């Protein structure tokens, strides 16, 4: 399960006898000293008929944001991606003079990344103070990530460590931080197909390829956890809203880094999208209005913040991981240590793929040529795009296996 999803799921971790509680549950010890897990009533059931108009949903979120705003002092830090969620939060803050927004880019030239371009324009329109944070050295923070998360999830959140590490010297005050965490889920960005079998559950992982090939595992599984989960949830997940909620619950150990990392650096994060009233109000909007976030897109059009249909020139490619790999190469995985749990040929392929790199000049030229009409198509037919994709697959598998290797190394 850890290899397929890339993080711990189904109340289970990769370590024997180390488990975690699902939502709406508690752990207690009975009179005989035995640990008992008690499953409580799911609070979502009470909100399935909660419906508001689109304008009332915006008013509800605005009210929650401003109550929080008035409860804290000092500058308000908003990690601003330029997307809809943080765009909305910047707009809803009442006192714009308190806003300090920060953005990182994910393209080769990070200043041209759509996140940076949109966030900068948003700041210009709203009159807030904004700054770009350059990234590229997050492979330096594997140890720090390991101390925070161990083997509970893959080692991919170090870019947030680099991002938040650079912000404290730039701000002052109580460090309240307004987060857009999982607002996109409730607003309509996520969609999932019907889940008709236990094997379909991985479709809820939303892993973006950040997983490993479980067929390379030396350990045999009967998938009993996955089967039990499917049987307990299959009727509920016929409702697309409940599929959305279950996807978030499955991914919660990974998603928690969006709050834990800023806390690690002394910030006090809060998000209206973690409030069940706001979340369910958005989730219960008509599905046709949630599709492609039409309801929010029209809202931003009315407020002159529809950057997607403007003449802004942006780069939508995501080369952040591969650029970091070139800038800070990773050490090879230990075939000897991982041999206990993973086929050695798989680890050899990962190491070989990550060590096989073109020169920086060639990489830049190839990146540009792949985007040129006809030329890019010819290069793809020759396999150049597949080489890049293969390296990214190896990098993703590396980040999933690295915590396992570190665990085995500590045991030795």
VOGU-3710 file (C-alpha; in Angstrom, 3 decimals, decimal comma):
1> xxxxxxxxxx> 0,000/0,000/0,000  2,807/2,432/0,858  4,506/1,769/-2,482  1,306/2,099/-4,521  0,080/5,270/-2,820  3,428/6,815/-1,860  2,285/7,398/1,714  0,719/5,523/4,624  -2,942/4,573/4,148  -5,628/2,323/5,647
11> xxxxxxxxxx> -4,453/2,989/9,240  -1,216/1,168/8,445  2,420/2,218/8,121  5,332/0,316/6,579  6,470/-0,624/10,106  4,922/-3,708/11,653  2,659/-2,928/14,632  2,889/0,846/14,014  -0,513/2,135/12,956  -2,450/5,395/12,905
21> xxxxxxxxxx> -6,033/6,339/13,624  -8,461/7,052/10,820  -10,794/10,025/10,977  -13,479/10,134/13,703  -11,766/7,588/15,935  -10,146/7,329/19,324  -7,691/4,990/21,017  -8,110/3,830/24,597  -7,022/1,050/26,943  -9,612/-1,320/28,399
31> xxxxxxxxxx> -9,658/-2,800/31,931  -7,373/-5,633/30,804  -4,804/-3,191/29,473  -5,572/-3,924/25,830  -5,581/-1,105/23,293  -8,972/-0,583/21,696  -9,761/1,485/18,606  -13,237/2,988/18,699  -14,789/4,348/15,520  -17,038/7,342/16,165
41> xxxxxxxxxx> -19,888/8,815/14,142  -18,764/10,425/10,890  -19,543/14,174/11,196  -19,876/14,496/7,413  -23,241/12,723/7,483  -24,815/15,747/9,181  -23,649/18,087/6,409  -24,695/16,247/3,254  -27,865/18,356/2,907  -26,184/21,653/3,805
51> xxxxxxxxxx> -26,551/23,907/0,774  -25,858/27,576/0,184  -25,892/29,775/-2,894  -22,555/30,619/-4,496  -22,647/34,164/-3,148  -23,452/32,866/0,337  -20,512/30,464/0,141  -18,190/33,386/-0,629  -19,744/35,396/2,217  -19,265/32,444/4,579
61> xxxxxxxxxx> -15,586/32,102/3,715  -15,112/35,888/3,906  -16,652/35,938/7,382  -14,400/33,127/8,613  -11,283/34,742/7,121  -12,022/38,127/8,677  -12,815/36,676/12,080  -9,432/34,978/11,978  -7,802/38,173/10,665  -9,176/40,197/13,571
71> xxxxxxxxxx> -8,083/37,556/16,084  -4,393/37,846/15,251  -1,907/40,696/15,121  1,008/41,643/12,934  1,753/40,871/9,327  -0,317/38,129/7,682  1,754/35,701/5,646  -0,029/34,147/2,664  1,886/31,534/0,651  0,420/32,558/-2,699
81> xxxxxxxxxx> 0,528/30,106/-5,584  -1,389/32,383/-7,931  -4,130/29,758/-8,101  -7,754/30,221/-7,128  -7,514/29,310/-3,442  -4,828/31,754/-2,358  -6,133/34,308/-4,862  -9,429/34,225/-2,988  -7,740/34,504/0,419  -5,709/37,558/-0,642
91> xxxxxxxxxx> -8,899/39,178/-1,919  -10,942/38,465/1,215  -8,460/39,904/3,720  -9,904/43,200/4,880  -6,688/45,081/5,730  -4,509/44,568/2,661  -1,640/46,530/4,251  -1,010/43,570/6,567  -0,562/41,046/3,758  2,878/39,621/2,990
101> xxxxxxxxxx> 2,556/37,124/0,173  5,322/34,823/-1,028  5,494/32,596/-4,113  7,837/30,048/-5,661  7,926/29,041/-9,322  8,164/25,529/-10,752  9,407/26,125/-14,317  13,009/26,311/-15,562  12,943/30,114/-15,325  11,024/30,369/-12,069
111> xxxxxxxxxx> 10,202/34,043/-12,558  8,182/33,140/-15,673  6,242/30,324/-13,987  2,490/30,947/-14,022  2,381/30,831/-10,207  4,855/33,691/-9,944  3,377/35,769/-12,774  -0,194/35,435/-11,477  0,783/36,083/-7,852  2,732/39,191/-8,815
121> xxxxxxxxxx> -0,179/40,568/-10,836  -2,571/39,771/-7,977  -0,390/41,790/-5,625  -0,323/44,702/-8,060  -4,123/44,697/-8,396  -4,790/44,409/-4,645  -1,925/46,651/-3,514  -0,282/44,065/-1,267  3,402/43,384/-0,598  4,652/40,353/-2,534
131> xxxxxxxxxx> 7,975/38,581/-3,017  9,246/35,598/-4,997  11,203/32,893/-3,162  13,693/31,061/-5,416  14,007/27,300/-4,929  16,490/24,673/-6,042  18,456/23,428/-3,027  15,776/21,389/-1,283  17,751/18,148/-1,626  19,844/19,548/1,218
141> xxxxxxxxxx> 16,932/18,910/3,585  16,406/15,143/3,344  17,578/14,750/6,959  15,204/17,428/8,229  12,267/15,881/6,376  13,205/12,469/7,764  13,172/13,808/11,328  9,689/15,193/10,784  8,064/12,370/8,823  10,272/9,281/8,918
151> xxxxxxxxxx> 8,736/6,491/6,884  5,125/7,671/7,098  5,274/9,234/3,633  7,588/9,756/0,680  10,382/12,317/0,910  9,037/15,040/-1,327  8,106/17,983/0,890  11,594/19,423/1,245  10,785/22,180/-1,231  8,395/23,543/1,396
161> xxxxxxxxxx> 11,200/23,362/3,956  13,383/25,473/1,666  10,477/27,855/0,972  9,488/28,450/4,588  13,083/28,567/5,831  13,668/31,677/3,712  10,620/33,638/4,884  11,134/34,368/8,658  13,950/36,928/8,153  11,642/38,855/5,816
171> xxxxxxxxxx> 8,639/39,249/8,169  7,820/40,533/11,619  4,991/40,150/14,108  3,190/37,086/15,433  3,651/35,170/12,162  -0,018/34,272/11,493  -0,179/32,356/8,223  -3,252/32,031/6,003  -3,186/28,789/4,001  -5,205/27,672/0,998
181> xxxxxxxxxx> -4,698/23,997/1,902  -7,142/21,657/0,066  -9,450/24,474/-1,019  -9,103/23,131/-4,563  -10,633/19,802/-3,500  -13,885/21,282/-2,251  -14,047/23,918/-5,012  -14,013/21,429/-7,881  -10,451/20,744/-9,059  -10,453/17,081/-8,079
191> xxxxxxxxxx> -12,609/14,503/-9,847  -12,541/10,734/-9,496  -14,042/7,866/-11,503  -16,362/5,295/-9,966  -14,629/2,942/-7,535  -15,843/-0,542/-8,440  -13,215/-2,750/-6,799  -10,459/-2,664/-4,204  -7,882/-2,340/-6,983  -9,577/0,918/-8,056
201> xxxxxxxxxx> -8,804/2,570/-4,727  -5,390/3,672/-5,930  -7,275/6,019/-8,283  -8,076/8,053/-5,164  -4,391/8,437/-4,293  -3,890/11,675/-6,246  -0,193/10,864/-6,136  0,771/12,619/-9,414  3,096/9,695/-10,147  4,838/10,033/-6,790
211> xxxxxxxxxx> 4,804/6,306/-6,035  6,839/3,149/-6,598  6,177/-0,105/-8,425  4,715/-2,489/-5,842  5,230/-5,426/-8,198  8,959/-5,067/-7,406  8,353/-5,702/-3,706  9,762/-8,899/-2,203  6,919/-8,952/0,315  3,711/-10,736/-0,672
221> xxxxxxxxxx> 0,396/-9,077/0,213  -3,154/-10,384/0,086  -4,401/-6,753/0,071  -6,685/-7,534/2,993  -6,545/-3,948/4,257  -7,506/-2,603/0,876  -10,307/-5,137/0,482  -11,710/-4,397/3,939  -11,667/-0,672/3,274  -13,410/-1,105/-0,076
231> xxxxxxxxxx> -16,150/-3,300/1,404  -16,800/-0,795/4,187  -16,951/2,208/1,835  -18,184/0,972/-1,553  -21,815/2,056/-1,070  -20,855/5,469/0,301  -18,415/6,135/-2,516  -21,149/5,951/-5,110  -21,694/9,576/-4,075  -18,978/11,665/-5,845
241> xxxxxxxxxx> -18,850/14,020/-2,860  -17,974/11,178/-0,514  -15,334/9,903/-2,938  -13,760/13,346/-2,663  -13,800/13,239/1,129  -12,363/9,725/1,245  -9,556/10,756/-1,112  -8,568/13,541/1,292  -8,790/11,183/4,259  -6,611/8,619/2,519
251> xxxxxxxxxx> -4,023/11,289/1,785  -4,154/13,066/5,126  -0,739/11,936/6,440  0,893/13,463/3,374  -1,335/16,557/3,264  -0,498/17,332/6,888  2,912/18,655/5,821  1,172/21,740/4,433  0,445/22,703/8,045  3,295/20,978/9,903
261> xxxxxxxxxx> 6,137/22,499/7,875  5,130/26,136/8,466  4,546/25,303/12,149  8,070/23,853/12,209  9,391/27,305/11,316  7,354/29,168/13,923  4,352/30,201/11,827  0,785/29,861/13,077  -1,097/28,438/10,084  -4,865/28,494/9,644
271> xxxxxxxxxx> -7,130/27,753/6,701  -10,879/28,282/6,220  -10,902/25,190/3,994  -10,234/22,945/6,993  -13,518/24,149/8,507  -16,242/21,560/7,904  -18,916/24,220/7,304  -16,914/25,962/4,571  -15,736/22,670/3,070  -19,204/21,150/2,821
281> xxxxxxxxxx> -20,772/24,389/1,554  -18,346/24,285/-1,378  -18,622/20,536/-1,911  -22,432/20,681/-1,984  -22,599/23,270/-4,751  -24,168/21,902/-7,974  -21,711/19,552/-9,644  -22,005/21,305/-12,998  -20,931/24,568/-11,338  -18,056/22,882/-9,509
291> xxxxxxxxxx> -16,803/21,271/-12,713  -13,603/23,110/-13,740  -14,454/25,525/-10,895  -16,844/27,515/-13,073  -18,412/29,195/-10,040  -15,050/30,574/-8,888  -13,850/31,471/-12,355  -16,916/33,668/-12,885  -16,388/35,233/-9,450  -12,825/36,242/-10,371
301> xxxxxxxxxx> -13,986/37,565/-13,727  -16,362/39,928/-11,918  -13,483/41,164/-9,758  -10,945/41,643/-12,569  -8,810/38,715/-11,368  -9,280/36,272/-14,242  -5,592/35,993/-15,065  -6,021/32,737/-16,970  -7,827/34,583/-19,793  -5,576/37,624/-19,745
311> xxxxxxxxxx> -2,630/38,409/-22,002  -0,079/37,500/-19,341  2,766/35,401/-20,761  3,494/32,443/-18,507  5,345/29,128/-18,472  3,175/26,210/-17,329  5,847/23,525/-17,364  6,937/21,879/-14,102  10,664/21,138/-14,062  11,269/21,882/-10,372
321> xxxxxxxxxx> 12,236/18,336/-9,354  14,452/17,626/-12,351  16,140/21,020/-12,024  16,848/20,298/-8,347  18,188/16,872/-9,314  20,646/18,479/-11,711  21,604/21,183/-9,202  21,917/18,872/-6,177  22,364/15,249/-7,326  21,056/12,646/-4,902
331> xxxxxxxxxx> 23,184/9,801/-3,567  22,368/6,317/-4,906  20,044/4,063/-2,927  21,652/1,117/-1,165  20,879/-2,016/-3,153  22,173/-4,133/-0,284  19,886/-2,614/2,353  16,781/-2,498/0,171  17,337/-6,045/-1,049  15,336/-7,182/1,986
341> xxxxxxxxxx> 12,156/-5,588/0,667  12,631/-4,638/-3,012  14,003/-6,442/-6,061  17,637/-5,313/-6,596  17,122/-4,833/-10,349  14,518/-2,163/-9,586  16,898/-0,240/-7,312  19,659/-0,567/-9,902  17,337/0,930/-12,540  16,469/3,849/-10,239
351> xxxxxxxxxx> 20,118/4,622/-9,501  21,139/4,256/-13,141  18,328/6,529/-14,359  19,168/9,249/-11,844  22,887/9,158/-12,577  22,355/9,349/-16,350  22,149/13,072/-17,028  22,687/15,339/-19,997  24,833/18,440/-19,657  22,997/21,554/-18,364
361> xxxxxxxxxx> 23,343/23,200/-21,809  21,882/20,150/-23,563  19,050/19,924/-21,020  18,113/23,575/-21,601  18,237/23,170/-25,373  16,150/19,991/-25,263  13,607/21,664/-22,969  13,149/24,492/-25,498  13,072/22,249/-28,552  10,421/19,930/-27,088
371> xxxxxxxxxx> 8,100/22,944/-26,948  8,635/23,886/-30,630  5,873/22,736/-32,937  6,850/19,857/-35,271  10,424/19,825/-33,885  9,104/18,783/-30,475  6,956/16,102/-32,079  9,935/14,687/-33,941  12,035/14,600/-30,775  9,243/12,829/-28,911
381> xxxxxxxxxx> 9,040/10,208/-31,647  12,787/9,702/-31,225  12,276/9,006/-27,520  13,698/12,161/-25,936  10,505/12,972/-24,026  10,310/9,363/-22,805  13,851/9,624/-21,428  12,844/12,641/-19,377  9,666/10,877/-18,229  11,649/7,758/-17,285
391> xxxxxxxxxx> 14,034/9,821/-15,176  11,116/11,460/-13,400  9,559/8,046/-12,706  12,871/6,904/-11,232  13,094/10,071/-9,131  9,573/9,516/-7,786  10,382/5,910/-6,888  13,610/7,092/-5,256  11,698/9,442/-2,960  9,322/6,642/-1,944
401> xxxxxxxxxx> 12,109/4,148/-1,223  14,520/6,556/0,477  12,597/6,614/3,795  12,554/2,788/3,768  16,287/2,687/3,163  16,902/5,183/5,974  14,791/3,081/8,321  16,756/-0,063/7,473  20,026/1,815/7,881  19,041/2,967/11,397
411> xx> 18,098/-0,594/12,330  21,506/-1,839/11,220
//
